Amino acid sequence: QVQLVESGGGLVQPGGSLRLSCAASRSISSINTMAWYRQAPGKERELVARIFTDRSLYYVDSVKGRFTISRDYAKNTVFLQMNSLKPEDTAVYYCQSTVNSITYWGNGTPVTVSS
């Protein structure tokens, strides 16, 4: 089992940056994949970025070149660096991990991009 706690969300102006953190309750070195999802009001939750144990990465097209996912094994934390934020990036951002075919979610951190 693993608990995930997100932080770092908030209000930012268009063009600004935020860094989200997802702290895991156990070592992440053995977790196959960790990911960030987001859910905007009235929309379905969508995958934003994923990182695998072989360090390969996935990004949804709408964030390529602007967002970067990374992880710090010493801190058992996954990050999502978000640059050049747009109003359409407004959503609640969730951390997700898969361990032994079981999926775990954090409670989410809200991001609002508005002037």
TORVEX-761117 format. One record per residue: residue in one letter; chain; x, y, z negated of N, C-alpha, C in turn. Coordinates in steps of 0.001 Angstrom, whole numbers, always signed. Layout:
# residues N
KEDO_A_A_X_Y_Z_X_Y_Z_X_Y_Z
...
END
This chain:
# residues 115
KEDO_Q_A_+845_-1192_+0_+0_+0_+0_+878_+1239_+0
KEDO_V_A_+377_+2323_+572_+1132_+3572_+594_+162_+4737_+490
KEDO_Q_A_+500_+5707_-332_-262_+6953_-413_+491_+8025_+372
KEDO_L_A_-280_+8846_+1054_+282_+9913_+1880_-292_+11247_+1421
KEDO_V_A_+569_+12226_+1228_+130_+13545_+794_+684_+14590_+1742
KEDO_E_A_-220_+15296_+2424_+191_+16337_+3355_+276_+17686_+2653
KEDO_S_A_+1115_+18550_+3192_+1217_+19924_+2717_+1765_+20791_+3840
KEDO_G_A_+1682_+22116_+3647_+2272_+23035_+4608_+1293_+23745_+5518
KEDO_G_A_+31_+23392_+5454_-950_+24065_+6291_-1228_+25474_+5805
KEDO_G_A_-1984_+26212_+6610_-2331_+27564_+6220_-2819_+28376_+7398
KEDO_L_A_-2862_+29688_+7200_-3292_+30623_+8228_-2065_+31238_+8892
KEDO_V_A_-2045_+31219_+10206_-907_+31774_+10944_-1437_+32474_+12196
KEDO_Q_A_-730_+33498_+12625_-1131_+34221_+13830_-713_+33452_+15081
KEDO_P_A_-1409_+33670_+16182_-989_+33032_+17438_+472_+33352_+17741
KEDO_G_A_+1195_+32322_+18189_+2621_+32470_+18445_+3490_+32141_+17251
KEDO_G_A_+2887_+31985_+16092_+3640_+31695_+14888_+3998_+30232_+14734
KEDO_S_A_+4621_+29926_+13598_+5092_+28562_+13335_+4665_+28102_+11943
KEDO_L_A_+4533_+26802_+11822_+4297_+26154_+10537_+5031_+24816_+10552
KEDO_R_A_+5418_+24364_+9365_+5981_+23022_+9247_+5141_+22242_+8247
KEDO_L_A_+4543_+21176_+8727_+3756_+20296_+7876_+4643_+19184_+7334
KEDO_S_A_+4346_+18780_+6114_+5070_+17680_+5475_+4094_+16601_+5062
KEDO_C_A_+4544_+15371_+5132_+3752_+14223_+4689_+4654_+13380_+3800
KEDO_A_A_+4389_+13409_+2504_+5191_+12657_+1549_+4554_+11302_+1302
KEDO_A_A_+5353_+10258_+1456_+4867_+8893_+1245_+5261_+8407_-143
KEDO_S_A_+4442_+7502_-686_+4658_+7013_-2047_+5659_+5858_-2098
KEDO_R_A_+6161_+5453_-955_+7132_+4366_-891_+8126_+4654_+219
KEDO_S_A_+9144_+3843_+284_+10143_+4023_+1321_+9499_+3928_+2698
KEDO_I_A_+9863_+4856_+3569_+9300_+4839_+4913_+10192_+4100_+5898
KEDO_S_A_+11315_+3613_+5413_+12257_+2965_+6328_+11682_+1679_+6917
KEDO_S_A_+10732_+1079_+6219_+10145_-168_+6701_+8765_+33_+7324
KEDO_I_A_+8348_+1278_+7426_+7037_+1552_+8023_+7203_+1664_+9529
KEDO_N_A_+6459_+847_+10257_+6648_+775_+11693_+6416_+2102_+12399
KEDO_T_A_+5283_+2691_+12118_+4972_+3951_+12776_+4379_+4929_+11774
KEDO_M_A_+4672_+6200_+12005_+4021_+7265_+11255_+3583_+8308_+12261
KEDO_A_A_+2450_+8924_+11978_+1871_+9806_+12976_+1147_+10972_+12333
KEDO_W_A_+940_+11978_+13138_+102_+13115_+12790_-1103_+13122_+13729
KEDO_Y_A_-2280_+13251_+13136_-3521_+13430_+13869_-4102_+14784_+13487
KEDO_R_A_-5058_+15237_+14261_-5779_+16447_+13887_-7248_+16327_+14285
KEDO_Q_A_-8070_+17048_+13559_-9496_+17061_+13849_-9998_+18491_+13749
KEDO_A_A_-10421_+19017_+14885_-10980_+20364_+14934_-12479_+20289_+14648
KEDO_P_A_-13063_+21380_+14210_-14503_+21380_+13909_-15328_+20922_+15104
KEDO_G_A_-16200_+19959_+14877_-17077_+19479_+15932_-16422_+18562_+16946
KEDO_K_A_-15171_+18192_+16703_-14455_+17337_+17652_-13981_+16054_+16966
KEDO_E_A_-13639_+15080_+17796_-13104_+13833_+17265_-11647_+14004_+16854
KEDO_R_A_-11234_+13146_+15936_-9837_+13169_+15527_-8960_+12692_+16681
KEDO_E_A_-7848_+13389_+16907_-6964_+13019_+18011_-5529_+12861_+17531
KEDO_L_A_-4821_+11961_+18196_-3406_+11756_+17906_-2602_+12933_+18452
KEDO_V_A_-1750_+13485_+17619_-910_+14615_+18021_+514_+14140_+18317
KEDO_A_A_+1097_+13384_+17400_+2474_+12939_+17562_+2701_+11679_+16746
KEDO_R_A_+3612_+10833_+17218_+3918_+9584_+16526_+5411_+9312_+16615
KEDO_I_A_+5949_+8755_+15533_+7355_+8378_+15511_+7459_+6919_+15108
KEDO_F_A_+8331_+6189_+15809_+8486_+4762_+15598_+9819_+4483_+14908
KEDO_T_A_+9960_+3264_+14387_+11190_+2918_+13684_+12394_+2934_+14605
KEDO_D_A_+12175_+2734_+15906_+13299_+2810_+16840_+13569_+4254_+17265
KEDO_R_A_+12890_+5184_+16576_+13054_+6626_+16780_+12435_+7118_+18087
KEDO_S_A_+11728_+6273_+18793_+11016_+6776_+19964_+9847_+7640_+19487
KEDO_L_A_+9436_+8544_+20353_+8445_+9545_+19990_+7317_+9584_+21010
KEDO_Y_A_+6167_+10021_+20526_+5040_+10275_+21411_+4423_+11612_+21029
KEDO_Y_A_+4050_+12387_+22045_+3317_+13637_+21843_+2137_+13709_+22806
KEDO_V_A_+1047_+14224_+22328_-62_+14505_+23230_+365_+15661_+24140
KEDO_D_A_-119_+15661_+25355_+354_+16649_+26342_+207_+18081_+25868
KEDO_S_A_-852_+18358_+25132_-1140_+19747_+24762_-128_+20338_+23787
KEDO_V_A_+707_+19510_+23155_+1674_+20033_+22181_+3121_+19818_+22618
KEDO_K_A_+3325_+19155_+23746_+4699_+18904_+24213_+5456_+20202_+24405
KEDO_G_A_+6684_+20218_+23899_+7509_+21413_+24004_+7266_+22415_+22890
KEDO_R_A_+6218_+22195_+22088_+5909_+23130_+20986_+6020_+22465_+19619
KEDO_F_A_+5655_+21197_+19532_+5651_+20472_+18256_+6781_+19450_+18247
KEDO_T_A_+7331_+19213_+17052_+8373_+18202_+16892_+8082_+17375_+15643
KEDO_I_A_+8036_+16072_+15800_+7863_+15170_+14666_+9220_+14616_+14278
KEDO_S_A_+9445_+14512_+12970_+10704_+13964_+12489_+10467_+13325_+11125
KEDO_R_A_+11450_+12569_+10648_+11298_+12003_+9317_+12621_+11974_+8584
KEDO_D_A_+12523_+12153_+7281_+13655_+12167_+6381_+13544_+10941_+5493
KEDO_Y_A_+14408_+9948_+5742_+14315_+8697_+4984_+14638_+8910_+3512
KEDO_A_A_+15556_+9805_+3218_+15942_+10041_+1824_+14782_+10616_+1019
KEDO_K_A_+13939_+11398_+1680_+12814_+12037_+993_+11491_+11306_+1226
KEDO_N_A_+11537_+10227_+2007_+10302_+9492_+2347_+9230_+10438_+2870
KEDO_T_A_+9643_+11308_+3746_+8756_+12363_+4234_+8814_+12449_+5755
KEDO_V_A_+7657_+12689_+6340_+7550_+12945_+7777_+7134_+14402_+7961
KEDO_F_A_+7730_+15042_+8934_+7461_+16453_+9190_+6824_+16643_+10563
KEDO_L_A_+6090_+17738_+10684_+5614_+18175_+11997_+5911_+19664_+12098
KEDO_Q_A_+6930_+19982_+12865_+7272_+21376_+13119_+6411_+21871_+14271
KEDO_M_A_+5658_+22920_+14026_+4726_+23440_+15027_+5121_+24878_+15370
KEDO_N_A_+5507_+25085_+16604_+5904_+26413_+17078_+4934_+26890_+18158
KEDO_S_A_+4981_+28186_+18421_+4132_+28779_+19470_+2683_+28346_+19303
KEDO_L_A_+2200_+28469_+18097_+847_+27999_+17799_-207_+28803_+18542
KEDO_K_A_-1261_+28093_+18918_-2370_+28679_+19661_-3663_+28506_+18864
KEDO_P_A_-4660_+29333_+19123_-5938_+29176_+18406_-6525_+27770_+18552
KEDO_E_A_-6283_+27134_+19678_-6823_+25784_+19879_-6094_+24720_+19069
KEDO_D_A_-5034_+25104_+18378_-4363_+24180_+17458_-5051_+24156_+16094
KEDO_T_A_-6025_+25026_+15902_-6753_+25061_+14632_-7454_+23732_+14378
KEDO_A_A_-7175_+23149_+13224_-7724_+21829_+12886_-7248_+21443_+11494
KEDO_V_A_-7818_+20366_+10983_-7247_+19711_+9814_-6272_+18660_+10326
KEDO_Y_A_-5064_+18689_+9816_-4015_+17784_+10262_-3836_+16669_+9236
KEDO_Y_A_-3841_+15433_+9735_-3767_+14251_+8881_-2504_+13452_+9194
KEDO_C_A_-1902_+12937_+8158_-782_+12021_+8292_-1326_+10592_+8274
KEDO_Q_A_-731_+9732_+9089_-1174_+8339_+9164_+39_+7428_+9223
KEDO_S_A_-75_+6286_+8568_+974_+5271_+8694_+333_+3901_+8852
KEDO_T_A_+1072_+3000_+9459_+606_+1629_+9634_+1627_+690_+9014
KEDO_V_A_+1176_-101_+8053_+2040_-1038_+7348_+1376_-2404_+7369
KEDO_N_A_+2057_-3365_+7968_+1506_-4729_+8056_+85_-4714_+8611
KEDO_S_A_-109_-3942_+9660_-1384_-3856_+10372_-2481_-3150_+9582
KEDO_I_A_-2125_-2541_+8466_-3098_-1770_+7687_-2797_-295_+7889
KEDO_T_A_-3834_+471_+8162_-3684_+1898_+8422_-4020_+2708_+7178
KEDO_Y_A_-3170_+3666_+6874_-3361_+4551_+5728_-3426_+5990_+6214
KEDO_W_A_-4256_+6789_+5514_-4435_+8195_+5861_-4222_+9072_+4628
KEDO_G_A_-3703_+10256_+4878_-3700_+11274_+3847_-5021_+12021_+3864
KEDO_N_A_-5144_+12992_+2967_-6394_+13757_+2871_-6447_+14955_+3805
KEDO_G_A_-5335_+15255_+4433_-5318_+16323_+5412_-4903_+17668_+4852
KEDO_T_A_-4376_+18499_+5751_-4032_+19878_+5410_-4545_+20779_+6531
KEDO_P_A_-5289_+21839_+6193_-5891_+22666_+7244_-4918_+23666_+7840
KEDO_V_A_-5021_+23824_+9143_-4242_+24811_+9878_-5205_+25700_+10646
KEDO_T_A_-5078_+27006_+10445_-5915_+27965_+11153_-5006_+28939_+11888
KEDO_V_A_-5197_+29017_+13197_-4409_+29932_+14020_-5351_+31035_+14494
KEDO_S_A_-5143_+32214_+13953_-6057_+33320_+14243_-5374_+34645_+13975
KEDO_S_A_-5755_+35647_+14754_-5224_+36992_+14522_-6166_+37782_+13626
END
